[in-house]
Amino acid sequence: MSKGAYTLSIFLIFTLFSFPHVKATPVSDALPVAHLATYDLQQDQGSGEQDQSAVEVAEEEVEEHTSAPAWTVIPFVLLLLMIATGPLFYEHFWHKNYPLIAVLLAVTVVSYYVFILSNQHDPIHAFAEYLQFIALLSSLYIASGGILIKVDKKATPMANSLLLIIGSVIANLIGTTGASMLLIRPFIRLNKNRIKPYHIVFFIFMVSNIGGALTPIGDPPLFLGFLRGVPFFWTLEHNFVEWAVALVIIVVIFYIIDRRNKPENGQEEDLTTYTNKISLVGTRNFLWLGVVILAVFIDPNKFDFVPGIEYHGATFSFVRELIMFSVAYLSFRFASREALKGNDFSFEPIREVAFIFIGIFGTMMPALEIVGSFARSEAGAALITHNTLYWGTGVLSGFLDNAPTYLNFLAAAMASQGASIGDAREVVAFAQGEYHDSILRLTAISVASVFFGAMTYIGNGPNFMVKSIAEQIGIKMPSFFGYIIRFSLPFLLPALILIWLLFFAFQPV
């Protein structure tokens, strides 16, 4: 793609996302149903009765806002279809033009919201969420790219399984993105004589998704829940058993498959002598990773002393993102050249994620709005149970970004009980079980948003990055549909069904 096309793409998307600042609309006009989850009521400005009244007024005004018609989901569906079919049927055209395609589809939807619906709130929130998303992923990707892990050990099913489990634990400390970027290259090098696509897919299942279900640092949906008021250790307390069972199921399936991975005809057995040593190059980049992890907590919605951008009752962070982008630059600028070379580091994986997810964040607004509107309707609220929340959150997390999906279903679950996600005290009460079935419902939303993110390449940001790294090394990864048909449906989905049967299906509604 030419430099001119890149410039045009960036100019279009930033112009349309920034245009609403020229003329702000009233709060009541700017809060469509799908983003009631992002409406932050100011705390300590009145009595509890006043706060509750503000919630009710906001919800009434939200209902009056013009919603996007159903046909506006077409650009989102088109983008998904092109992501699925492009690498398979028109690979050269797709790899050359996907940045421009993603941006133009996003611009189409954003333009409709801004100029036709006069809805400036949703595009601005989508843009803010995208900046948070790409700042975190890019900083973790670049910082971890400067750490070279050398494993001089023979690849065995047991060694591979242990690495996947260790990676799943680490994902709760440095995030699924950090753990994925830190370990995917050592995992590939460990299996250099026997690497197959299933190795990468199960890595995505465990390290890039399911592993990060125990802490808000682990996966973006849980971090957003923490910012809304869910206690930090809530996920560790309530998700641990589901997390452990899911990992055991997946790793046992992987172990059985890996045991059958024998040298093909004509290939010799690996007769190399190994020292079983692990060495690190570029350890100073662990400090940069630490800065990123600390930065995720610098949020103006949590700490009043942190500056932020006020917009229609919501406060957007910018200090955190500036720190993360600075880490991305500095960690690369001062990284060990040996580590970068040993990792075959390039910017192509994060570039692909950046452009693909511009398209996803820009085009998925109507889909989220339709889902949110129905969930808050009388008919939709009547259908909300921990079972429907598990499957609803899960299925959409596989095809939409799982972070906004988590927020929308949490908002719907709370609204069905007369609570608002905009009130942190009510979020805490919901998490502590002060509403009917609320702990089980929040558990269903949390588990499903994280676990189902592994169903497709686009369910979670690290999925695409791991796929891109594997393909750069020369591993022929399955297509979008191939990933689902060959791996997600036969291996992951049965595990997710079993999790539902064990922990949710037979619980009283």
N, C-alpha and C positions, 0 to 999 in steps of 0.2 A: 504494500500500500504506500503511495507517494506521501512525501512530507506535506504537500498541499492538502491532500485528503485528510491527513491527521489533524492539521490545523483547522480545517473546516469542521471536522467532527467535534473537536473540543470546543470550538467557538459556538457552534449551534447548541450543544448541551448546556454549556455554562450560561449562555445568553438566556435561554428559555427558563432555566432554573432560577436565574437571578432576576429576571424581568419582574416578578411579583413584588419585589422590594420597592419598585417605583411608586406603586399605589397600593396601599394595604387596605384590605377589606375588614369589616367588623368581625369580631370573634365568632359571632353567631353564624356569619356567612361562610366562615373559613373552616368549619369543623364538620366534614362529612362523616357519615356513620362509620366508614371503614377505619377512620383514624381517631375515633374517640379514645382509643388506647394511648394516643400521644398527647392528650390534653392534660396538662399538669395544673391542678388547683394549687394556689399558693397556700402554704401552711401557716398556721399561727396568725391569721389575719382576722379571726373572728371566732365565734363560738362554734361548737359542733353542729348546732342547728343551722347556723348560717352556711357552714360548709356544705351540709347536706342539701340545703336549698339551692346553693350554687350548682351542685351536681345535677339536681333535677332540672334546673333552668337550662343548663348546658345541653342536657340530653334532649329536652324538648326542642331547643333551637336546632340541634343537629338533625333531627328528623325532618325539618323543613328544607334542608339543603337539597339542591338538585343532584341526583345521583347520575353516574355515568350509565348510559344504556348498555344492554348486554352485548351488542355488537362490538363495543370497544375492547373486548378481550381478544379480538381477532389478531392484532399485532403481537400480543403475547403468545398466542397459540402458534402463529406463524414463526416466531423466533424459536420456540421449542422445536417445531418441526424442522427448521433449518439446522439447528444444533444437532438434531438426531440424524438427519439425512445428508447434510453437507459433506462431512468427512467420508461418507460411504459412496455417494453418487456423483458429486461434483467437487471433489477434494481441492483441486487447484483453485477454482473460483472461490470456494469458501475460505480457504486459508489466506487468500489474497485480499478478500473484501469483507470478512466478518466484522472488523471494527466499524466500518462505515455502515454496514447493514444494521448492526446492533444500535448504533447511535441514531440512525434515521428512524428506526422503529420507535425508539424511546422518544425522540423529538415529536413524532406524530401524536403519540398519546399525551405527552406533556402539553403540546400545543392545543389539543382539544380541551384539556382541563383548564388551561389558562385563558384561552381566547373564546371558547364556546360556553363552557360551564362557569366561567369566572371563578374557578376554584383554584386558588393559589396555594392553599394550605397543604394539600396532599403532595404536589410536586416539591414544595420546599422540604417537607418532612422526608420524602423519598430521597431527595438529594442529601440531606443531613445524615440519614441512615446509610446511604452509599458511602459518604466520606468516612464515617466511623468504620464501616466494613472494610474499605480498601486501605485505610490508614493502618488498621490492626494487621491485616493480612500481609501488606507489603513490608511493614517493619519486621514482622516475624519471619517472613520468607527471606529477606535480605540478610538479617542478622544471623539466622541459622545457616544460611549459605556459606558464611565464613567460618563455620566449624566443621572440620573434617574428622570423622570417626573411622578409625582403621580397626577392623576386626579380622584378626588372623586366626580363623577358626573354620573348621569344616562345616558346611551347611548340612544340617540334618532336620528332619521334621520336628524333633524336640527343640533344637536350637532356634528354629524359626518360630515355633509356638511361644517359646519363652520371650523372644524379642517382641512379638506382637503383644503379649501380656504386659511386658515392661513398658512398651510404648503407650498402651492404654492407660496405665497408671500415671505416666509422665504427662499425658494429655490433660490431666486435672490440675497440673502445676504450671504448665506453660501454654495451655490451650491445645486444641486439636491441630490448629495450624502450625504452632511451634513444634509440637511433637512430630507431626508429619514431615515437615521440612528438615528436621534434625535427623530423622531416622530412615527416611525412604531411600536415600542413596546408600547408607551402610547396609540396609536390607537387600538392596539390589546387588551390591558388591559381594555380600556374603553368599548369594545364590548365583554368582556369575556363570557357573557352569551348568546350571539347571533351572534358570529363571523362566517362568511361564506367566502368562497374563493373570492366572488365578492368584499368584503371589501378590500382585499389585491390588487386585480387587479385594482380597481379604484384608490387606493392609488398610484399604479405604474403609471397609466395614468396621474394623476394630479401632485402629489408631486415629483415623480421621473423623470418626463419628461416635460410635457407642462408647469408646473409652472416656470421652469428656463429659460424662453425665453426672459427675459427683460434686463439682464445684462451679460457681458462676464464672470462674476463669476458663473452665473447660470448653464451653461452647457458647457462641453468641446469644442464643435464645435465653439461656440461664443467666447470663450476665445482664440482659435487659430486664429479666424478672427481678434480679437483685437490685437494680437501679430503681425499680418500681416499688420496692419495699419487701420483697421476699427475703427472709433472713439468710445470711451468707451460708451457714451450715445446714440449712433446710434440705438442700439437695443431697448432701451426704447422708443425712438421717433417713430420708424418705425414698431415695433412689438406689441405695446401695444394693439391696437384695436383687432388684430387677437388673441392675448393672452387672452384678456378679454372675447371675444365671445366664444372661444374654451372652456374656463373654465366654463362659464355659461352653455353651452350645456351639457358638461360632468357632471357637478354637478347636473343639473336638472334630467338627466337620473339616476344618482346615487340615488338622493332623492326619485324618484318614486319607484325604486327597493327596497330601504331600508325601505320604508313605508310598503311594503308587507312582510317584514321579521318578521313574527309572531312566537311565541313559538310553537314548534311542539307538536303533541299529546303526552301527558305524561309529558311535561315540564310545570313548574309553572311560573307564571308571576314574574318578579323581584320586590320583596316587600321591598328591602333594603332602609334604610333611608340614604340619601346622604347629605354631607355638602356643596357640590359644590365648594370645595376648590382645588386649584392647588398648589403643593409644589415641590421643587427641591432638589435633593441630588447630590453632586459632582459638584457644580457650578464653581469650579476652572478650570474645563475642558473647560469652555467657553473661557478661556484665551488661551488654546492650540488651540482651533478652530480659534481664532483670529490670532494666529501666522501662521496657515496654509493659511488662506485667504490672509494675507499680503505677504506670501511667493510666492503666484502665480504670483505676479507682479515682482519678482526678476528674470528678464530674460535678458541675454546678448544681445538679439536682440533688446531690447528696451532701455537698459541703457549700455553705453559703459564701465562704471566702473565695471560692474559685470563680473567676470571671466567666461569663457566658453571654450568648446572644439571645436576647428576649424577643420572642415572636409569638403573638397571639396566645399568651398564657403559657407557652412552653419555653424552656431554656435549653439552648443548644450549646454543647461543649465546643470549644475550639482550641483550648490550651492542650488538652489531651492529644488531639490530632496533630498539632504542631510539634509536640514532643515526639510522636511516633514517626512522622515524616522526617524529622531531624535525625532520629535514630536510623531510619532507613538509609539516609545519605551518609552519615558518619560511620555507621558500621561497615558499609561497603568501602568508603574512602580509606579507612584504616584497617581493613581486613587483611589477614594473612594471604598473600598471593598463592602460597602453596596450598592452602585450604580451598581457595576459590578454584584453582586449577584442578585439584584432586576431586572436587565435587562437580567438575564440568559446569560451573555456575554460569547461567545466562538469565537475562530478564524476560525471555519469551514466556515462561509459564505465568508470571505475574501480569505481564502485558495481556495475555489471553484472558485471564480472569477479570482484569480491570475492564476490558471492553465488553466481554460477554455479560458481565453483571451490571454495566451501565444499561444495557438493553433490558435485562431482567427487572431491575429496580424501576426503570422508567415505564415498562409496559405492564407490570403486574398489578398496578394500582386498581384498575377496574375489577380484576378478579378478586382481590382482597376486599374491595368495597361490597361486591355482591355477596360474598360469603359473610362478611360482617353484618350487612343489612339483614340477611335472612336469620342469622343467629340471634339478633336482637329483636326480631319480630315476635309477635305472640306465638305464631306457629313454630318458629325456630326455637324459641326459649323452651317450649313444651317438649322438644326433642332432646334437650341437652341433659346428658347423663355422663358419667365417667366413661361409659363404653363408646358413646358417640363422639365424645371429646378425644378419646384415644385414636379412633379411626379417622375422624375428621382432621385433627391436627396432623396425624401421621401421613395420610395420603397426600395432603397439600404440602407438607414439609418436603416430600420427595420431589415435587415439581415446582414449588415456589421456594424462595429462600426461607429457611426455617425460622429465622429470627422474627420477621414481621408476622409470620403465621402464628408463632407462639403468642405474641402480644394480642393479636386479634381474637384468638380463641380464649385466652385468659380474660380479656375484656368481655367477651360474650358470656363466659361462664359466670363472671361476677355480676354482670348486668341482669342475668336471668334470676338472680337472688336479691336484686335491688341494691347491689353494691357497685362502686365505680373504681376502675383501675387508676383513675386520676387522683384518688385519695390514698396516700401511702398507709394511713392507719387502717383503712379497710382492706388493703392488700395484706398487711400483716395479720389482721383478724382472719381473713380468708385462708391464709397459709397455716394458721394455728387451729383451724377447724371450728371457728365460731359461726360458720354458716353450714347449712346442711350439705353433707358429703363433700365439703370443700377440700379437705386434705387429699382425698382420693382423686378428685377432679383435677387438682393442681398436679398431682403425681402423674396422672394420665397425660396431661398436656406436656409436662416436662420430659417424661420418658419418650413419648411419641415424637416430639419435635427433634430430639437428639438422635434416636435410633433410626427413624425413617429417613433422616437426612442422607443415609447411605444407599437409598433405593435407586438413585440416579446420579449422574455426574454433576447435576446442577443443584442437588438438594443441600449441599454445604460447600462453602468456598474451597476448602482444602482438596475436595474430590477432583476438581478440574486441574489443580496445580500438580497433584500427584500423577494424574494421567499424563499431563504434558511433560513432566520430567521423565516418566517412563518411556514415552514415545521418542523424546530427544535422544535417549540412550540407545534406542533401537528396538524396544519391546513393542510388538504389534498388539495394541490394546483393542478390546472389543468396541464396536460402535455404540452409540447411545442406546439403541434398541437391543443390540447384542449383549450389552452389560446387563440390561434388565432381564432379558429372556434366558441368558445362559447362567447368570449368577444370582441376581436379586430374587427372581421368582422361585427358583428351585432351592436356594440355600438360605437367603436372608428372610424372605417372607414367612416360611414355616417357623422360623425362630421367633419372629415377631408375633405370629399367631399363638405360639406356645406361651410367650410372655403374657399375652392378653388372657389366655385361658387360666393361667396360674394366678394372676394377680388382680384381674379386673372383671372378667366375664361373670363370675358367680358371686360377686359382692352385691349386697342389697342396694338398690337404686334409691 
